Amino acid sequence: MVDFTLTDEQRDFQKLAHDFAVKEIRPVAEHHDETEEMPWEVMRKAHRLGLTTFYFPEEYGGGGVQDPITHFIINEELAWGCGGIQTCISSTGLAAAAIMGMGTEAQKEQWIPMFCGDELRIGAMALTEPEAGSDAQAIKTVARRENDSWVLNGKKCFITNGGIADLHVVFATTDPSLGWAGLAGFVIEKDTPGLVMGKKEKKLGVRASHTSELFLDDCRIPVENQLGFDPSGGAGFGALGALKMLEYTRPGVGSAAVGIARAAYEFALEYAQQRVQFGKPILTKQAISFPLADMATAIDAARLLCWRAGWMQRQNLPFKNAEGSMAKLFAGDTAMWVTTQAVQILGGYGYMKDFPVERWMRDAKIYQIWEGTAEIQRLVISRAVAGRGFF
């Protein structure tokens, strides 16, 4: 049985997130895009409403909402408000996913409640390096075991919340000769000596979100801070599994792309209804109405791909054909295409900062790049359908 009816809980969360986007996000979105300042006050308000913690298990202090589709619905509404601010609100999720997927029970009990307390705490996941983006096996950050410590050295780049997070999950190799098997995840808390923020990046879009370089300079942490702590000091435990988890987080990224696309479509539709040329609203012209029809269709298709992936997760069904990558790929491409069409429909006004569609177009581009480029998604999908696995 297939049923697209939202539950009462999902409708309540949808309204909560949409109202928050209308009242708290949209009024300040332009300011934070212009200044590139983190929207701390908006994030704190979201935290007080549970929008940063609803998906954590109750035993760790979270809301206990484990349904992926509910998560996607919230992402879409917040990104409809602003993709950059939604990124700030949701950015701790990747670090938390690594801890939940790789950590021991003791580690989950130690660190997950940190994100669920009364005061806002944020996380960062540091995987990407200058020479290791799509090719995670090329990671050069090294973790060296010294008695009861790990000592990390290396450089990370393009790290969301890098250097300002209360907790960083850093991927490093314990033995470069082991490839995937040598990778491990390490939890590094804020103000640990040797954890140094580098340059804060100036970006095309999602400018409210903080992105920076991250340096590890003889950064010493307790041996217990290795996720899935192996007392024998062996190679990284579960790192490959955590990287495969990206396949399961990708539909959530796709749902945010859907929100940006929907915002641009709705604005362009309203403009086309009001803008009069040659004596009639431009919506009456096929040159305008047909692209809007395609935009609406693509947005629905992208949302349904995300929801299909969420349904599969809820049913514990494997992504045999890389359905998570399909959702993220199509949603990211849709967001870029729809926002570009919205700019075109507005014409000269679409190119001006007085209207938000140019910002949405800039924000949309990153969804074809982060958490696996569109090209990598196609590689993952092609390998999956050929029966060769994801990696």
N, C-alpha and C positions, 0 to 999 in steps of 0.2 A: 504493500500500500504506500502510495506517495501522497503526502499532504503538505501543502505550502501554507497552511494556516498557522499564524504565530500563536504561541501560548500567551496566557494573560501575563506571565512574568516577562516574556520577550517584549510584549507591547508596552509594559510599564518601563522597562529599560530603554526601549526605543524613544519613548516620550521624554524620559529623564535626560537622555543624552541629547536629543534634539533641542529641548528647551534650554539646556546648558549651552549648546552651540549658539543658539539665538541670543541669549542674554549675556553670556560671559565671553564667548570666543569671537564671534563676528565683530563686536564693537571695537576690539583691540587688535584684530588680525593685521590690519594695514600698518599699525604702529610697530608691531613686532617684526613684520617683514621689512620695514624700512630701517629699523634700528638694529636688527639682529640680536635683540635682547631676549633672554629666556623669560617666558611669561610665568614667573614664580607664583604670583598671586593667583592666577588662573589655575595653575597646577595644584596649589594648596586647596582651593575651593573644590576642584575635582576630587582630590583626595578625601576631603571631608564628606563628600557625597558617595564615596565608595567606588568611583569610576576608575581608580588606579588599583583597586584591591579586590574587586568583585570575583575575579577568576582564581584567586588563591584558595586552597583548601581551608575549611573552617578550623581544622586542628592547628593551623599556623596563624590564625587570626584573620583570614580572608573571608570573602563573602560566600565561598563554596559553590559558585556558579560555574560548573564544569562544562556546560554545553557550548561547543565551539560556535554554533550559529548565533547564539546570544552575543558572544564576543564580537562576531563579525558585524552584527547589527549596530552595536555600540561604536565600533570603529568607523563604520560608514557615516553615522550621524556626526561624530566628532570631526571627522575629516571634511564633511560637508561644511562645517564651520570654518576650518582652516587646517590644511594638511600639516603645516609646520607645528601648530599648537597641539594637534592630535598626536604628532610624533613625540612631543614632550610628555604628554600625559601617558602615553603607552610605552615609552622607550625602555622602561625597566623590564618589560616582558621577556626580552631575549636573555638577559642575564639570569633572570629567575627561571626561565625554561631550561637553561644549562644546569642550574643547581638542581631543579626538580628532576631532570632527566639523567644526570650523572652522579649527583650527590648521594652520600649515605643518609640514612635516616637522621643521624646525629647532626649532619651538616645542614639538612633541611630545617631541622628544629632550631639550629643556631642562627641561620641567616634569613630565611623567608619571613619570620615574624618582624624582622627589621623593617621590611617594606609595608607592614600592616599596622604599625603603631599609630598613635595619635598625630605624630609629626611626620611630615612628608620626607621620605628617603628615596633616593633614586639609584639605579644601577646602570652599569655599562658592560657590554660584551666586546672584548677586544680580540678580534680574529684577524682582520685585514692588515696586511703589511705592504710596503712599497713594491715588493716583488712577489707578493703572495695574496692575491685577491681571489679569483676564481680557482686558482691552483693552491688549495690549502696545504697540500703536502710540501709546498715550497717554503713554509714558515721557517724563519731563521731565528726567531726569538728562542733562546735556549734556557732551559731550567736545569740547574746543576744541583745535585743533592750533596749537602754538606751536613753530616751528622743529623740533627733533628730539624734541619731547615732546608728549604729550597731557595736557591739564589737565581734570580731571573735577570737576563740581559737581552735587550733588543729594542726594536722600534715598531710601533703600530701606527696606522694612519686611518683617517676617515672614521674616527670612533665617536659615535653618538654618546654624549655625556662624558667624553674622555677627559679625565683629570678633575672633573667636578663631581663625579658620582661618589656616593657614600660607599659603594662597593663595586669593584671591577672583577669580571671574570675574564682572565687572560689565558689565551691558548699559546702554548709553547711546546717545543720538542725536547724530550728528555734524551733522545738519541736520534740524530738525523738519519742514520743508516737504516732505521726501522720504518721510515715512511709513516703511513697512517698509524701503525702500532706504537710509534714513539710519541705521538701527540697526547697531550694531557691538558686539562683545564685547571686553573689555579685561581683561588679567590683572594683578592688583595683589597684590604679595607683602606678607607680614605686616610690620608696623611701618613701612610707607610713610607719610611725613608727609601728613596730610590725609585718611587713612582712619581714621575714628573710629567706635567702637561706641556706639550710643545705648542706649536702655532695653532691658534684658533682659525679655522678655515672660513673664508668668505665665499658664500655659495650662490648659485643661480636661483634656487628655490628652497622651500622649507626652511627659510632663514631664521625663524623663531627658534629652531632646534640648534643646540650647541654641538658642533663637530670639531674635533681637534686631533692633532698628533698626540701620541703617548709614548713616553720613553721609560724603559726599565733599565736602571743603572745600578747594578748590584743590589737589586731589590730583594731583601731577605724576608721570607715568610715562614711560619711554622709548617712543618711537614704535613700536619693535619689539614692544611689548606688546599691540598691537592684533592680535587673532586673525585669521589670514589676512592678515598685514601687507601693506598696499598702499603701496609706496614713493611713489606719486604723491600720497598723502594724500587719496584719494577717499573716497566714502561707504563705510559698513561693508560688509565682504566676508563674505557667507555667513550673516548674522544670521538672515534668514528661514529658511534651511535649518536652522539650529540650533534655532529655535523649532519647526519641524516635527519635529525629532528628539524633542520631547516626546511625540509620538504613539508613538514606538518605545520610550520609557522607561516609558510608562504601564503596560504589562503587568507590569513589575517591581514597581511600586507596588501593583498589584492582587494580586500573589502574596503580599506582606506582609499585605494585608488578609485573604487566605485563611488565613494562619497565625493571626491573631488570632481569626477566626471559628472555626477548628478548635479552638483552645484552649478557647474558651467552650463549644462544643458538647460536647467530651469531658468537661469538668467537669460540665456540666449532666446529661449522660447518666449519669455515675457517681453523682451526687447522687440522680437519680431512681431508680436501682437500689437505693440504700441507704435512702432516706427512706421511712418507713412511715406511712401515714395510713389510717384506717378498716380496719386489719388487714392491709393489703397495700402493697407498694412502689408509689409513685405512678407508676412507669413502666407499671403495668398499666392505668392510666386513659387513655382516648383523649385527654382534655384535655391530657395530658402527652406521650403517645407520638406523637400525630400531629404536633405542632410539632417534636418531635425528628426525625421522619421528614423533614419539610420542611427542617429545618436541614441534615441530612446531604445531602439532594438538592441544595440550593442551594450548599453548599460544593463538592461535586464539580463542579457546573456552572460555578462561578466558576473553579475550578482549570483545567478543561478549556478555557475561553475564554482564559485566560492562556497555557496550553500551545499552543493553536492559533495564537495570535499569535507565540509564540516559534518554532514550527515554520515559520511564514511568513517570519520574519526569517532563519532558518537557510537557507531555500530562496531567499532574496533576492526574495520576492514582495511587491509593494506592498500596503499596507493600503487597497485601493480603497474599502472600506466602513467605514473607520475602525475596523478590528478591534482596534487597540490601545486606543482609547477605549472600545469595547464591553467589553473585558476589565476595564479599570480601573473603569468605571461599575458593572458588575454586581458585581464583587468588593467595591467600596466599599459599595454598598447592602446586599450580603449580610452583610458584617461588622457593619454597624450593626443590621440586623434580627436576626441570629443572637445577637449579644451582648445585645440587649434582651430577646429570648426567654429567654436563659439567666438573666438577672436575674429575670424573671417566674417561671421554673420554681423557682428557689430561694426565691421569696417574700421574706419579711422578711430572711432571711439574705443574699439577693442584693444587698440595698440596703446592707449593712454592709461596712465596709472589712476586716473579718476574713476575708472571702472575696474572691477576685480578680476575680469576674465584673464588679463595678462598675467596676474599673479597665479591664478589657478593653472595656467599653461606652464609657467615656470616650475610650480610645485609638482606638476604631473610628471615631469621628465625623470625625476629620481626613481619613480616606480618601474622604469625600464632598466634601472641600474642596480639599486641596492638589493641586498639579500639574494644575490644572483642576477646577473644581467639577463636581458631577454634572450641573448644568444646562448647563455648557459642553460636557461630554462629549456630552450629547444634541444640542446645537447642531452640534458637529463631525460626529456620526454622521448627523444629518439632512441636513446639507449634502453629505456624502459620498454618501449613497444617492441624493440628488437630482442627483448629477453636477456639483456646484458646487465641489468641492475642500474643503479643510479651512479656508481662511481667506477 
